Amino acid sequence: MTSARYTVNDVMTKTVVTVTPDTEFKEIAAVMERWKVTAVPVVEGGGHVVGVVSGADLLPKEEFHEHGPGMIDHMRRLGDTAKAGSVRAEELMTSPAVTIEPGASLPQAARLMAGRRIKRLPVVDADGRLKGVVSRADLLKIFLRPDDDLTAEIRREVVDRLFPTSRQNVKVGVTWGVATLTGRVRDATLIPVAAHLAQSVEGVVSVDCRLESQASA
């Protein structure tokens, strides 16, 4: 009893700016500035993703521009100090890249971003070829679904299926993503199930379930 789930493919950005392993530092910085992005996938022949260069990968060059790292910093931050002297994407990038497939669910993408503390994920097919990029902002697009669409889905996928004999007694309303269910139903044991399923509808912010049993009338 589930409605169609939105996937990464539904919200990702499909036109993606990329660099190659040979792209030099200054060009990478220029690309990020021109396209207003914080990271770029590094691709090689056939569009295969081999890494990602982020703004964080570029910052060590500025950090250690005037004064090189001391011995303690050098030992503690070997990765950063190495990047400070790097000039090409293949030396700067994080590899292998953390990626996700187009068919992954939005919660899967959100958990991966949170767990790896990253803001953008290259989206690749089964062969590792770049298909798009999904960002935190892309995942939030689902909450822009119109309230009328959410209302219709909750009624169709939750109310009509759980309460076929008493669905006419149930009212569904959604305002600014907050769903309200009111009315009386025959099977009180399904009320918490209805609340859970309504909450799982993509784009619903929260649910106020006020359903009651007809037996309590």
N, C-alpha and C positions, 0 to 999 in steps of 0.2 A: 504494500500500500504506500507507494512512494511516487511522487511526481518526478518529471524529468529534472535531473540535476544540471545546474550550470557547471561548465568546465572552464579550465584555463583558456581554452580556445575561444570561448565566448567573450572574454574580456581583455585578452592580451593585445598588445600593440604589434601589428604585423609588418609594419614598415620600420625596419631597424637599422640604425647606423652601426657599422662595424669597423674594425681595423684588422690588419693582418699581423702576423708575428714580426714582420720587418718594419712596421710603422714606428716612426721615431717619436721620442718623448714630446717634442714641441707640437707635432701634428696631432698627437692624441689629446693634448690639452686644448688645442684649437677646436677639435671635433666636439669635445665635451661642452665647450663654451658655445659653439655655434648652435648645437642641437639641444642645449640646456638639459643635459643628462649627467648623472653622477657616476655612470659606469658604462663601459662598452664591451661587447663580446669580441673576442679575438678568434677569427676564423681562418682556416686555410682551405686548400683545394676542395671543391665540392660543397663549400659552406659548412664544413664540420667545425664545431666549436671546440677549441683547444684550451681556452682560458677566458678570464675576464679581467679587464683593467678598470679599477675604480679610482675615484679621486684620492682615496686613502693610500693607494699605491704610488701616487705621484707626489704626495706631500713630503715624504722624507727628503727629497731633493731640495725643497725650499727650507725645510727645518735645519738641515745641515749645510746650507749654502755658504754661510759666512764662517761658521766654525764647525770643523769636523767633530764627530762623536769622540768623547773621551773613552778610555779603555773600558770603564765599567759599562757605559752605554753601549759600546760596541759589542761587548759580550752578552749583554742582556737582550739586545735588539739586533741580532745578526741579520734577520730578514729585512728590517727597515734600513739598516746601514748598507746592505747590499743593493737595495733598490735606489738608494741615494746616488749611487754611481752608475745606475743603469740608464741606457739611452733608447732601447727598443722594447716593443710590447712583449716580446717573448721573454725578456728579462724582468719585466715589471709585473706581468700578469699573475693572477692566482690560478694555479692549475693543479689538478683538473678542476674545471668549472663545476659549480653546483647548478644542476639543471633540472628541468621538469618536463614532462610530456604534455602535449596538448589536451589529452583526455583526462588529466588529473582533475580532481575536484578542487573547488576554491578553498575549502578547509585544509586540504592537503598542502596546497601552496602556502597558505598562511602559516601552518605549523612548521613547514620547512624554512620559511623566511625567519620566523621567530627563533627556531632552534639553532639556525646557523648565523643569526644576527646580520642578515643581509636585506637590502631593500628592493632588489631586482633579481629576477631569475631568467636566464635564457631558456626559451622553450624549444625543445629539440624533438625530432621524430625518433623512431626506433634505431635509425642508423646514425644518430648524433648530428644530423643536419639542422641548422637553425631555421626555425619557423616563426619566431617572434620573441618578444620579451614581455614578461608580466611583472608589474610593480605593485607595491603596497596600494598605491592610488587606484590601480586597475581593479584590485580586489574589492575596493569600496564602491565601485560602480554599481554593484548589484543592489546597493541600498538606494539607488536612484529610481528603482522600478516604481511606476505609478501606483498609488493606493488602490485604484480600481482593478488593476491587474492582480494585485495581492489578494484583494477581496474575492475575486473570481476564482483564483487558484485554491484558496482556503475552502471555499464553498464546494468546489468540484472535487478536490482531492482529499478533503478531510470530512466535512459535514455530510456530503452526499454518500460517501462510502461507509462512514462509521454509523450514521444514523439514517438509513434509508426509509424507515417507517415514521420517523419524527422530524425529518429534516425541515419540514415546513414550519416547525416551531422554533427553529434556530435562526437567529439573526447574526450576521457577520458584518463588522464594520472595521475599516482601517483608516487611521488618520496619522499622517507623518510616519508611516511604517509601524505604528502600534496597532495591533489587531485586538478587537474586542468581540468575544463570543457570548451571546446571551440567549436564554430560552430554556425550555424544559425537554429532556430526552428520556426515553424509556430505560436505557441501560446506563445507570450511574457509574458503573465500573469503567466505562469508556471515556468518561469526562477527562481524567488526567492524560489519557492517550491522545485525545483531541487537542489538548493544550500543547503536548509535546510535538505532535505533528504540525500544528500551526506554527510553532516556533521554528521548525525545521524548514519552512518554506523560505527559499532564497529571497532576501530583501526585507524580511520581517525583523523589526528591531526588538520588539517584545510582545508578549501576549497577556491580555487581561481576560481570563476565562471565568465567566460568571454563569456557566451552565449549571442547571439543577436537575434533579430527578423528578420525573412526573409524579412519583410516589409521594414526594414531599409536598405536593400541591394541596 
